[in-house]
């Protein structure tokens, strides 16, 4: 589950001033996201090389990738003071 980074996130210092992206608010235990290493509080900045400024852009990119069905999807995220790449192996056959 995700939402856009908000002004309040920046005030609480969960995001840096001027930082945009999609904030992960929940990761289901045992999901591909959890197994790949995404965590609550991660801020997604890129998905497979495409810049993400808000939740809508993240959802649009994920819908596009669902059509393309790549074997792996790489997320560039901010986690606290660190940035990292998280690579998820996909199983598009499970998507309904």
Phi and psi in radians as a Rosetta constraint file:
Dihedral C 1 N 2 CA 2 C 2 CIRCULARHARMONIC -2.543 0.35
Dihedral N 2 CA 2 C 2 N 3 CIRCULARHARMONIC 2.888 0.35
Dihedral C 2 N 3 CA 3 C 3 CIRCULARHARMONIC -2.622 0.35
Dihedral N 3 CA 3 C 3 N 4 CIRCULARHARMONIC 2.925 0.35
Dihedral C 3 N 4 CA 4 C 4 CIRCULARHARMONIC -1.247 0.35
Dihedral N 4 CA 4 C 4 N 5 CIRCULARHARMONIC 2.602 0.35
Dihedral C 4 N 5 CA 5 C 5 CIRCULARHARMONIC -1.151 0.35
Dihedral N 5 CA 5 C 5 N 6 CIRCULARHARMONIC 2.389 0.35
Dihedral C 5 N 6 CA 6 C 6 CIRCULARHARMONIC -2.045 0.35
Dihedral N 6 CA 6 C 6 N 7 CIRCULARHARMONIC 2.982 0.35
Dihedral C 6 N 7 CA 7 C 7 CIRCULARHARMONIC -1.019 0.35
Dihedral N 7 CA 7 C 7 N 8 CIRCULARHARMONIC -0.698 0.35
Dihedral C 7 N 8 CA 8 C 8 CIRCULARHARMONIC -1.093 0.35
Dihedral N 8 CA 8 C 8 N 9 CIRCULARHARMONIC -0.677 0.35
Dihedral C 8 N 9 CA 9 C 9 CIRCULARHARMONIC -1.031 0.35
Dihedral N 9 CA 9 C 9 N 10 CIRCULARHARMONIC -0.712 0.35
Dihedral C 9 N 10 CA 10 C 10 CIRCULARHARMONIC -1.185 0.35
Dihedral N 10 CA 10 C 10 N 11 CIRCULARHARMONIC -0.690 0.35
Dihedral C 10 N 11 CA 11 C 11 CIRCULARHARMONIC -1.118 0.35
Dihedral N 11 CA 11 C 11 N 12 CIRCULARHARMONIC -0.710 0.35
Dihedral C 11 N 12 CA 12 C 12 CIRCULARHARMONIC -1.386 0.35
Dihedral N 12 CA 12 C 12 N 13 CIRCULARHARMONIC -0.011 0.35
Dihedral C 12 N 13 CA 13 C 13 CIRCULARHARMONIC 1.129 0.35
Dihedral N 13 CA 13 C 13 N 14 CIRCULARHARMONIC 0.440 0.35
Dihedral C 13 N 14 CA 14 C 14 CIRCULARHARMONIC -1.377 0.35
Dihedral N 14 CA 14 C 14 N 15 CIRCULARHARMONIC -0.291 0.35
Dihedral C 14 N 15 CA 15 C 15 CIRCULARHARMONIC -2.424 0.35
Dihedral N 15 CA 15 C 15 N 16 CIRCULARHARMONIC 2.656 0.35
Dihedral C 15 N 16 CA 16 C 16 CIRCULARHARMONIC -1.332 0.35
Dihedral N 16 CA 16 C 16 N 17 CIRCULARHARMONIC 2.734 0.35
Dihedral C 16 N 17 CA 17 C 17 CIRCULARHARMONIC -0.959 0.35
Dihedral N 17 CA 17 C 17 N 18 CIRCULARHARMONIC 2.284 0.35
Dihedral C 17 N 18 CA 18 C 18 CIRCULARHARMONIC 1.372 0.35
Dihedral N 18 CA 18 C 18 N 19 CIRCULARHARMONIC -0.011 0.35
Dihedral C 18 N 19 CA 19 C 19 CIRCULARHARMONIC -1.333 0.35
Dihedral N 19 CA 19 C 19 N 20 CIRCULARHARMONIC 2.286 0.35
Dihedral C 19 N 20 CA 20 C 20 CIRCULARHARMONIC -1.982 0.35
Dihedral N 20 CA 20 C 20 N 21 CIRCULARHARMONIC 2.983 0.35
Dihedral C 20 N 21 CA 21 C 21 CIRCULARHARMONIC 2.517 0.35
Dihedral N 21 CA 21 C 21 N 22 CIRCULARHARMONIC -2.962 0.35
Dihedral C 21 N 22 CA 22 C 22 CIRCULARHARMONIC -1.967 0.35
Dihedral N 22 CA 22 C 22 N 23 CIRCULARHARMONIC 2.107 0.35
Dihedral C 22 N 23 CA 23 C 23 CIRCULARHARMONIC -1.546 0.35
Dihedral N 23 CA 23 C 23 N 24 CIRCULARHARMONIC 2.182 0.35
Dihedral C 23 N 24 CA 24 C 24 CIRCULARHARMONIC -1.377 0.35
Dihedral N 24 CA 24 C 24 N 25 CIRCULARHARMONIC 2.153 0.35
Dihedral C 24 N 25 CA 25 C 25 CIRCULARHARMONIC -1.837 0.35
Dihedral N 25 CA 25 C 25 N 26 CIRCULARHARMONIC -0.298 0.35
Dihedral C 25 N 26 CA 26 C 26 CIRCULARHARMONIC -2.790 0.35
Dihedral N 26 CA 26 C 26 N 27 CIRCULARHARMONIC 2.450 0.35
Dihedral C 26 N 27 CA 27 C 27 CIRCULARHARMONIC -2.239 0.35
Dihedral N 27 CA 27 C 27 N 28 CIRCULARHARMONIC 2.099 0.35
Dihedral C 27 N 28 CA 28 C 28 CIRCULARHARMONIC -1.185 0.35
Dihedral N 28 CA 28 C 28 N 29 CIRCULARHARMONIC 2.303 0.35
Dihedral C 28 N 29 CA 29 C 29 CIRCULARHARMONIC -1.052 0.35
Dihedral N 29 CA 29 C 29 N 30 CIRCULARHARMONIC 2.301 0.35
Dihedral C 29 N 30 CA 30 C 30 CIRCULARHARMONIC 1.468 0.35
Dihedral N 30 CA 30 C 30 N 31 CIRCULARHARMONIC -0.049 0.35
Dihedral C 30 N 31 CA 31 C 31 CIRCULARHARMONIC -1.322 0.35
Dihedral N 31 CA 31 C 31 N 32 CIRCULARHARMONIC 2.900 0.35
Dihedral C 31 N 32 CA 32 C 32 CIRCULARHARMONIC -1.058 0.35
Dihedral N 32 CA 32 C 32 N 33 CIRCULARHARMONIC -0.625 0.35
Dihedral C 32 N 33 CA 33 C 33 CIRCULARHARMONIC -1.101 0.35
Dihedral N 33 CA 33 C 33 N 34 CIRCULARHARMONIC -0.783 0.35
Dihedral C 33 N 34 CA 34 C 34 CIRCULARHARMONIC -1.152 0.35
Dihedral N 34 CA 34 C 34 N 35 CIRCULARHARMONIC -0.778 0.35
Dihedral C 34 N 35 CA 35 C 35 CIRCULARHARMONIC -1.103 0.35
Dihedral N 35 CA 35 C 35 N 36 CIRCULARHARMONIC -0.576 0.35
Dihedral C 35 N 36 CA 36 C 36 CIRCULARHARMONIC -1.360 0.35
Dihedral N 36 CA 36 C 36 N 37 CIRCULARHARMONIC -0.306 0.35
Dihedral C 36 N 37 CA 37 C 37 CIRCULARHARMONIC 1.927 0.35
Dihedral N 37 CA 37 C 37 N 38 CIRCULARHARMONIC 0.098 0.35
Dihedral C 37 N 38 CA 38 C 38 CIRCULARHARMONIC -1.232 0.35
Dihedral N 38 CA 38 C 38 N 39 CIRCULARHARMONIC 2.536 0.35
Dihedral C 38 N 39 CA 39 C 39 CIRCULARHARMONIC -2.326 0.35
Dihedral N 39 CA 39 C 39 N 40 CIRCULARHARMONIC 2.731 0.35
Dihedral C 39 N 40 CA 40 C 40 CIRCULARHARMONIC -0.972 0.35
Dihedral N 40 CA 40 C 40 N 41 CIRCULARHARMONIC 2.392 0.35
Dihedral C 40 N 41 CA 41 C 41 CIRCULARHARMONIC 1.622 0.35
Dihedral N 41 CA 41 C 41 N 42 CIRCULARHARMONIC -0.236 0.35
Dihedral C 41 N 42 CA 42 C 42 CIRCULARHARMONIC -1.112 0.35
Dihedral N 42 CA 42 C 42 N 43 CIRCULARHARMONIC 2.495 0.35
Dihedral C 42 N 43 CA 43 C 43 CIRCULARHARMONIC -1.938 0.35
Dihedral N 43 CA 43 C 43 N 44 CIRCULARHARMONIC 2.041 0.35
Dihedral C 43 N 44 CA 44 C 44 CIRCULARHARMONIC -1.384 0.35
Dihedral N 44 CA 44 C 44 N 45 CIRCULARHARMONIC 2.188 0.35
Dihedral C 44 N 45 CA 45 C 45 CIRCULARHARMONIC -1.893 0.35
Dihedral N 45 CA 45 C 45 N 46 CIRCULARHARMONIC -0.486 0.35
Dihedral C 45 N 46 CA 46 C 46 CIRCULARHARMONIC -2.574 0.35
Dihedral N 46 CA 46 C 46 N 47 CIRCULARHARMONIC 2.529 0.35
Dihedral C 46 N 47 CA 47 C 47 CIRCULARHARMONIC -2.217 0.35
Dihedral N 47 CA 47 C 47 N 48 CIRCULARHARMONIC 2.041 0.35
Dihedral C 47 N 48 CA 48 C 48 CIRCULARHARMONIC 0.856 0.35
Dihedral N 48 CA 48 C 48 N 49 CIRCULARHARMONIC 0.767 0.35
Dihedral C 48 N 49 CA 49 C 49 CIRCULARHARMONIC 1.509 0.35
Dihedral N 49 CA 49 C 49 N 50 CIRCULARHARMONIC -0.147 0.35
Dihedral C 49 N 50 CA 50 C 50 CIRCULARHARMONIC -1.629 0.35
Dihedral N 50 CA 50 C 50 N 51 CIRCULARHARMONIC 2.220 0.35
Dihedral C 50 N 51 CA 51 C 51 CIRCULARHARMONIC -1.099 0.35
Dihedral N 51 CA 51 C 51 N 52 CIRCULARHARMONIC 2.422 0.35
Dihedral C 51 N 52 CA 52 C 52 CIRCULARHARMONIC -2.108 0.35
Dihedral N 52 CA 52 C 52 N 53 CIRCULARHARMONIC 2.075 0.35
Dihedral C 52 N 53 CA 53 C 53 CIRCULARHARMONIC -1.845 0.35
Dihedral N 53 CA 53 C 53 N 54 CIRCULARHARMONIC -0.253 0.35
Dihedral C 53 N 54 CA 54 C 54 CIRCULARHARMONIC -2.857 0.35
Dihedral N 54 CA 54 C 54 N 55 CIRCULARHARMONIC 3.078 0.35
Dihedral C 54 N 55 CA 55 C 55 CIRCULARHARMONIC -1.083 0.35
Dihedral N 55 CA 55 C 55 N 56 CIRCULARHARMONIC -0.684 0.35
Dihedral C 55 N 56 CA 56 C 56 CIRCULARHARMONIC -1.071 0.35
Dihedral N 56 CA 56 C 56 N 57 CIRCULARHARMONIC -0.734 0.35
Dihedral C 56 N 57 CA 57 C 57 CIRCULARHARMONIC -1.162 0.35
Dihedral N 57 CA 57 C 57 N 58 CIRCULARHARMONIC -0.653 0.35
Dihedral C 57 N 58 CA 58 C 58 CIRCULARHARMONIC -1.116 0.35
Dihedral N 58 CA 58 C 58 N 59 CIRCULARHARMONIC -0.801 0.35
Dihedral C 58 N 59 CA 59 C 59 CIRCULARHARMONIC -1.103 0.35
Dihedral N 59 CA 59 C 59 N 60 CIRCULARHARMONIC -0.718 0.35
Dihedral C 59 N 60 CA 60 C 60 CIRCULARHARMONIC -1.094 0.35
Dihedral N 60 CA 60 C 60 N 61 CIRCULARHARMONIC -0.744 0.35
Dihedral C 60 N 61 CA 61 C 61 CIRCULARHARMONIC -1.158 0.35
Dihedral N 61 CA 61 C 61 N 62 CIRCULARHARMONIC -0.694 0.35
Dihedral C 61 N 62 CA 62 C 62 CIRCULARHARMONIC -1.165 0.35
Dihedral N 62 CA 62 C 62 N 63 CIRCULARHARMONIC -0.646 0.35
Dihedral C 62 N 63 CA 63 C 63 CIRCULARHARMONIC -1.111 0.35
Dihedral N 63 CA 63 C 63 N 64 CIRCULARHARMONIC -0.731 0.35
Dihedral C 63 N 64 CA 64 C 64 CIRCULARHARMONIC -1.085 0.35
Dihedral N 64 CA 64 C 64 N 65 CIRCULARHARMONIC -0.778 0.35
Dihedral C 64 N 65 CA 65 C 65 CIRCULARHARMONIC -1.144 0.35
Dihedral N 65 CA 65 C 65 N 66 CIRCULARHARMONIC -0.575 0.35
Dihedral C 65 N 66 CA 66 C 66 CIRCULARHARMONIC -1.078 0.35
Dihedral N 66 CA 66 C 66 N 67 CIRCULARHARMONIC -0.625 0.35
Dihedral C 66 N 67 CA 67 C 67 CIRCULARHARMONIC -1.260 0.35
Dihedral N 67 CA 67 C 67 N 68 CIRCULARHARMONIC -0.664 0.35
Dihedral C 67 N 68 CA 68 C 68 CIRCULARHARMONIC -1.361 0.35
Dihedral N 68 CA 68 C 68 N 69 CIRCULARHARMONIC -0.487 0.35
Dihedral C 68 N 69 CA 69 C 69 CIRCULARHARMONIC 0.936 0.35
Dihedral N 69 CA 69 C 69 N 70 CIRCULARHARMONIC 0.941 0.35
Dihedral C 69 N 70 CA 70 C 70 CIRCULARHARMONIC -1.204 0.35
Dihedral N 70 CA 70 C 70 N 71 CIRCULARHARMONIC 2.718 0.35
Dihedral C 70 N 71 CA 71 C 71 CIRCULARHARMONIC -1.258 0.35
Dihedral N 71 CA 71 C 71 N 72 CIRCULARHARMONIC -0.470 0.35
Dihedral C 71 N 72 CA 72 C 72 CIRCULARHARMONIC -2.402 0.35
Dihedral N 72 CA 72 C 72 N 73 CIRCULARHARMONIC 2.567 0.35
Dihedral C 72 N 73 CA 73 C 73 CIRCULARHARMONIC -2.210 0.35
Dihedral N 73 CA 73 C 73 N 74 CIRCULARHARMONIC 2.250 0.35
Dihedral C 73 N 74 CA 74 C 74 CIRCULARHARMONIC -1.859 0.35
Dihedral N 74 CA 74 C 74 N 75 CIRCULARHARMONIC 2.208 0.35
Dihedral C 74 N 75 CA 75 C 75 CIRCULARHARMONIC -1.865 0.35
Dihedral N 75 CA 75 C 75 N 76 CIRCULARHARMONIC 2.359 0.35
Dihedral C 75 N 76 CA 76 C 76 CIRCULARHARMONIC -1.825 0.35
Dihedral N 76 CA 76 C 76 N 77 CIRCULARHARMONIC 2.059 0.35
Dihedral C 76 N 77 CA 77 C 77 CIRCULARHARMONIC -2.246 0.35
Dihedral N 77 CA 77 C 77 N 78 CIRCULARHARMONIC 2.737 0.35
Dihedral C 77 N 78 CA 78 C 78 CIRCULARHARMONIC -1.796 0.35
Dihedral N 78 CA 78 C 78 N 79 CIRCULARHARMONIC 2.321 0.35
Dihedral C 78 N 79 CA 79 C 79 CIRCULARHARMONIC -2.322 0.35
Dihedral N 79 CA 79 C 79 N 80 CIRCULARHARMONIC 1.752 0.35
Dihedral C 79 N 80 CA 80 C 80 CIRCULARHARMONIC 1.128 0.35
Dihedral N 80 CA 80 C 80 N 81 CIRCULARHARMONIC -2.196 0.35
Dihedral C 80 N 81 CA 81 C 81 CIRCULARHARMONIC -1.578 0.35
Dihedral N 81 CA 81 C 81 N 82 CIRCULARHARMONIC -0.032 0.35
Dihedral C 81 N 82 CA 82 C 82 CIRCULARHARMONIC -1.822 0.35
Dihedral N 82 CA 82 C 82 N 83 CIRCULARHARMONIC 2.751 0.35
Dihedral C 82 N 83 CA 83 C 83 CIRCULARHARMONIC -2.133 0.35
Dihedral N 83 CA 83 C 83 N 84 CIRCULARHARMONIC 2.599 0.35
Dihedral C 83 N 84 CA 84 C 84 CIRCULARHARMONIC -2.732 0.35
Dihedral N 84 CA 84 C 84 N 85 CIRCULARHARMONIC 2.825 0.35
Dihedral C 84 N 85 CA 85 C 85 CIRCULARHARMONIC -1.732 0.35
Dihedral N 85 CA 85 C 85 N 86 CIRCULARHARMONIC 2.340 0.35
Dihedral C 85 N 86 CA 86 C 86 CIRCULARHARMONIC -2.112 0.35
Dihedral N 86 CA 86 C 86 N 87 CIRCULARHARMONIC 2.082 0.35
Dihedral C 86 N 87 CA 87 C 87 CIRCULARHARMONIC -1.808 0.35
Dihedral N 87 CA 87 C 87 N 88 CIRCULARHARMONIC 2.146 0.35
Dihedral C 87 N 88 CA 88 C 88 CIRCULARHARMONIC -1.872 0.35
Dihedral N 88 CA 88 C 88 N 89 CIRCULARHARMONIC 2.290 0.35
Dihedral C 88 N 89 CA 89 C 89 CIRCULARHARMONIC -1.468 0.35
Dihedral N 89 CA 89 C 89 N 90 CIRCULARHARMONIC 2.355 0.35
Dihedral C 89 N 90 CA 90 C 90 CIRCULARHARMONIC -1.785 0.35
Dihedral N 90 CA 90 C 90 N 91 CIRCULARHARMONIC 2.782 0.35
Dihedral C 90 N 91 CA 91 C 91 CIRCULARHARMONIC -2.439 0.35
Dihedral N 91 CA 91 C 91 N 92 CIRCULARHARMONIC 1.344 0.35
Dihedral C 91 N 92 CA 92 C 92 CIRCULARHARMONIC -1.155 0.35
Dihedral N 92 CA 92 C 92 N 93 CIRCULARHARMONIC -0.306 0.35
Dihedral C 92 N 93 CA 93 C 93 CIRCULARHARMONIC -1.146 0.35
Dihedral N 93 CA 93 C 93 N 94 CIRCULARHARMONIC -0.332 0.35
Dihedral C 93 N 94 CA 94 C 94 CIRCULARHARMONIC -1.536 0.35
Dihedral N 94 CA 94 C 94 N 95 CIRCULARHARMONIC -0.193 0.35
Dihedral C 94 N 95 CA 95 C 95 CIRCULARHARMONIC -1.352 0.35
Dihedral N 95 CA 95 C 95 N 96 CIRCULARHARMONIC 2.267 0.35
